[in-house]
Every structure is written in structure tokens, then in C-alpha cells.
Amino acid sequence: MPSKLTSLRAIKWVSQRTLADYWDRLAAGRPFPAFTELKSEPGMYDPKQFVVWNVEGQGRQRKFRALYQSENVAEVFGSSWLGKTMDEVVPMSLRRFTLEAARECVASGCLVYTIVSTIDTNGHRVDCEALLLPFGRNDSVEQILTSLRLKSVQGRVQRKKILGNFKIQTDMLFSGKIRSSVGENRRAQRRNVLRAGKISFADQSMTCTVRNVSATGASIEGANLTGTPDVFTLVLEMESTARPCTVVWRKKTRIGVRFT
């Protein structure tokens, strides 16, 4: 399935959306940031699902060698990938999808987001959502960070057993690529403000403080933001228009949203 251009809103898991938005801010007008610029901030995204690949060689000789593998990924695949190449460690049923996504990430310099699916032993669908982020210098991708998420309609995935199901059946559901904001007026210029606002969702509402805002998004501060869903409406003081919002990153008392 060829990757089509899409947006951050296609990414289902808020932790992966947060990571993608952080990558975009690090790029700061470049196609992609350098890997040394990546910093870990508690609560910003989940590193338990990561694999980091070094990009080696060119063209048909290009290889992707594992530099880091999180414990959750090691538990699913039952082996250490460190120092090994992607075509050595990824099972045959997943190898074509995985290699195609990695090659697309290097060739385009874009984020690549894919969803592949299988059926577990209880007949429930399990999706693997993969987000690939390119890093490098001088317009050359040198590393790829992959964030993986397993999601079942039943809410619980047996990580040690699910690989066997993917070996039997793997279906590609979605493949998309997302460019950085290079060449754009980065979602419009944001203005620092200090305005009261009201967040509403379902039958609940809460007050908040808007710290900066643009035509396309805002940074919101408040004491109880951990309880907000990924989608809600925001009304600023002295305004009557409700703005639909999608959360793209979270911290303990602050969230970033895009207006949708």
C-alpha cells in the first residue's frame, strides 16, 4: 500500500501524536531534526515502545541496524535486536511492511505512520500502530526512531503471544506520511497571551488559562488537564465561538492543541 500524504490528526494514539508534534517543533524549519536534539521530558511521550535504527549504506545496499530496543518491544519479539539489522530480526510476515515504511521514511524525510492488523486467538482484532520519525543532518536521514503501539478492541494484548498471530495473518490497514512544517508559516505565528478559557466535553466543563494562541492551535494551562479527553471544545473569554480542539501533546499541567 503506497503512503499518502496525511496530517498529525491521522495518528490515533495521543503519545505518538505528541511525539510527532515534538519532532516537528525540533525540526524548526528544516526537513527533520538531528537525533542529538531529541530530549526526554517526563510525561511528554512514552519511550517504552521505541526502537532506534541507524541508517547504513545507500540504495539497494541500505540497511537499518538497531541501536536501541525498549523492553516492551523485546517482550513481543522475544529477542534482543541490538546490533542486528531490520531484515535479520523482523519476521517474514511483517518484513515487507516494515522495510517499505523505513525506506519511505529515508527517501521522503517524512514521518511515516502505518497500521497493520491481525486476529488474536479469541477472534479479536489487534492493531499495531507504527510511527517512524527521521533524524539526521544536511538533508540526509541518519537515524529512524520507531514508536510502536499494540491495541486490541478488548483493551488488553498478550504481548508474548501476539507475534504468532501476526505470523499467521497480517493486513495493512493504513499507510501515510507527514511532512515537517518546512516551507510553511508554521501553522501561523503564535501570540503569547494570558486569557481565561473554558474547556467543554461530554456534560463536563472546566476553566483554564490560554498561554499562547494562533489561527491553528493553542497552548493551554490548568490544574486538572490530565482528565481532559483528546477531543474537546474551547471558548476564550470575551468570545462566543467554540473552537473544536484535538490534543497533540501533554504535560502535567499543560497541553497543546490544534484547532480542527
C-alpha positions in Angstrom: 0.0 0.0 0.0 1.6 3.3 -1.1 1.9 6.0 1.6 -0.3 9.0 1.0 0.2 12.5 2.5 -1.7 13.0 5.7 -1.7 15.1 8.8 -1.0 14.5 12.5 -4.7 14.0 13.1 -4.4 10.6 11.4 -2.3 9.4 14.3 -4.7 7.7 16.8 -2.6 7.4 20.0 -2.0 10.7 21.8 1.5 9.8 22.9 2.5 9.2 19.3 0.8 12.5 18.2 2.7 14.3 21.0 6.0 12.7 19.8 5.2 13.7 16.2 4.4 17.3 17.2 7.6 17.5 19.3 9.6 16.2 16.3 8.0 18.9 14.1 9.0 21.6 16.6 12.5 20.3 16.8 12.8 20.5 13.0 12.2 24.3 13.2 12.0 24.9 9.5 14.3 22.1 8.4 13.1 18.8 6.8 13.9 16.9 10.1 16.0 17.5 13.3 19.3 15.8 14.3 18.9 12.9 16.7 21.1 14.6 19.3 18.4 17.2 19.7 15.9 14.7 21.0 15.3 15.1 24.7 13.2 13.1 27.1 10.7 15.1 29.1 8.6 13.2 31.7 5.0 12.8 30.7 5.6 14.1 27.2 5.6 10.8 25.3 6.0 7.1 26.1 9.6 5.7 25.4 8.6 2.1 26.4 7.6 1.4 22.8 10.7 2.7 21.0 13.2 1.2 18.6 16.0 3.3 17.2 17.6 2.3 13.9 20.9 3.5 12.3 20.7 4.0 8.6 23.7 2.5 6.8 24.6 2.5 3.1 22.7 3.7 0.0 20.2 2.3 -2.4 19.8 -1.4 -2.5 22.7 -1.8 -0.1 20.9 0.3 2.6 20.5 -1.4 6.0 18.7 -0.4 9.2 20.7 -1.5 12.3 19.1 -1.5 15.8 20.8 0.9 18.2 18.1 0.7 20.9 15.2 -1.5 21.7 12.7 -0.9 24.6 11.7 -3.7 26.9 8.1 -3.8 25.6 9.3 -4.4 22.1 11.8 -7.1 23.3 8.9 -8.8 25.1 6.8 -9.0 22.0 9.6 -10.4 19.7 11.3 -12.4 22.4 14.9 -11.4 21.5 17.4 -8.6 21.6 17.8 -6.7 18.4 20.8 -4.6 19.4 23.4 -4.5 16.6 21.2 -6.5 14.2 19.6 -5.3 11.0 15.9 -5.0 10.4 15.9 -7.8 7.8 17.5 -10.1 10.3 15.1 -9.6 13.2 11.7 -8.7 11.8 9.6 -11.8 11.0 8.8 -12.5 7.3 5.1 -11.7 7.7 6.0 -8.2 8.8 9.2 -7.6 7.0 7.9 -6.2 3.7 5.7 -3.6 5.5 8.5 -2.7 7.9 11.2 -2.3 5.3 8.9 -0.4 3.0 8.0 2.1 5.7 11.7 2.6 6.7 12.7 3.1 3.1 9.8 5.6 2.6 10.9 7.5 5.7 14.5 7.8 4.4 13.6 8.7 0.9 11.0 11.3 1.8 12.4 12.7 5.1 8.8 12.5 6.3 7.1 10.9 9.3 5.6 7.6 8.2 2.6 6.2 10.1 1.2 2.7 9.4 -1.4 0.4 10.9 -1.2 -3.3 10.4 -3.8 -5.7 11.9 -4.2 -9.3 12.9 -6.7 -11.5 14.7 -5.8 -13.0 18.1 -6.7 -16.5 19.4 -10.0 -15.2 20.8 -11.0 -13.8 17.4 -10.5 -10.2 18.4 -8.7 -7.7 16.1 -5.3 -6.4 17.2 -3.7 -3.4 15.5 -0.1 -2.4 15.6 0.3 1.3 15.1 3.8 2.3 14.0 5.2 5.8 13.8 8.6 6.3 12.1 10.4 9.6 12.7 13.5 10.5 10.6 16.5 12.3 12.1 19.8 13.4 10.5 21.8 16.3 9.1 22.4 18.0 5.8 19.2 16.6 4.3 20.3 13.1 4.9 18.4 10.7 7.2 20.9 9.0 9.6 18.6 7.5 12.2 14.9 6.4 12.4 13.0 6.3 15.7 10.1 3.9 15.6 7.3 4.1 18.1 5.1 1.0 18.3 1.7 0.5 19.9 -0.4 -2.6 20.1 -4.1 -2.1 20.5 -6.9 -4.6 20.9 -10.7 -4.0 20.7 -10.8 -5.8 24.1 -8.2 -3.4 25.6 -5.6 -6.0 26.6 -2.9 -7.5 24.4 -0.9 -10.6 25.4 2.4 -9.2 24.1 4.3 -12.5 24.5 1.8 -14.4 22.3 0.6 -11.8 19.7 3.6 -12.2 17.4 2.4 -15.7 16.5 -0.9 -14.3 15.2 0.9 -11.7 13.1 2.9 -14.6 11.6 -0.3 -16.3 10.5 -2.2 -13.2 9.3 -1.1 -9.6 8.8 -3.2 -7.0 6.9 -2.1 -3.4 6.1 -4.9 -1.0 7.1 -3.3 2.4 6.7 0.0 3.9 5.4 0.6 7.7 5.4 3.4 10.2 5.5 3.6 13.5 7.3 5.9 16.4 6.3 7.5 18.7 8.8 6.4 22.4 8.6 9.4 23.4 6.5 8.2 25.8 3.8 5.1 26.7 5.8 4.4 29.7 8.0 4.4 27.1 10.8 0.7 26.8 11.5 0.6 30.6 11.6 2.5 32.7 14.1 1.6 32.1 17.7 1.0 35.0 20.1 1.8 34.8 23.8 -1.4 35.7 25.7 -2.8 35.2 29.2 -6.5 34.7 28.7 -9.1 32.7 30.6 -10.9 30.0 28.8 -13.5 27.2 29.3 -12.9 23.6 28.1 -16.1 21.5 27.5 -16.6 17.8 26.7 -19.5 15.4 27.2 -21.5 17.0 30.0 -18.5 18.5 31.8 -16.6 21.8 31.7 -13.6 23.3 33.4 -11.7 26.6 33.4 -8.2 27.0 32.0 -5.6 29.6 31.0 -4.6 30.0 27.4 -0.8 30.8 27.3 -0.4 31.2 23.5 -2.7 31.0 20.5 -2.7 31.2 16.7 -5.2 30.6 14.0 -4.5 26.9 14.1 -3.8 26.0 17.8 -3.0 27.0 21.3 -1.1 26.1 24.5 -3.4 25.6 27.5 -2.6 25.5 31.2 -4.7 24.3 34.1 -4.6 22.2 37.3 -6.9 19.3 36.1 -5.9 18.9 32.5 -5.0 15.2 32.9 -8.7 14.5 33.0 -9.4 16.0 29.6 -10.1 13.8 26.6 -8.2 14.0 23.3 -11.0 16.0 21.7 -13.0 18.9 23.3 -14.2 22.4 22.6 -12.5 25.6 23.9 -14.1 29.1 24.4 -11.9 32.0 25.2 -13.0 34.8 27.4 -14.9 37.6 25.7 -15.6 35.3 22.7 -18.7 33.2 22.0 -17.2 30.9 19.3 -16.5 27.4 20.5 -13.3 26.0 18.9 -13.1 22.2 18.4 -9.7 21.1 19.6 -7.5 17.9 19.3 -4.7 17.3 21.8 -1.3 16.9 20.2 0.9 16.9 23.3 0.5 16.7 27.1 2.5 17.7 30.2 1.3 17.5 33.8 -0.4 20.9 33.9 -0.2 22.0 30.2 -1.5 20.7 26.9 -1.0 21.7 23.2 -4.0 21.6 20.9 -4.8 22.0 17.2 -8.0 23.6 16.2 -9.9 21.2 14.0 
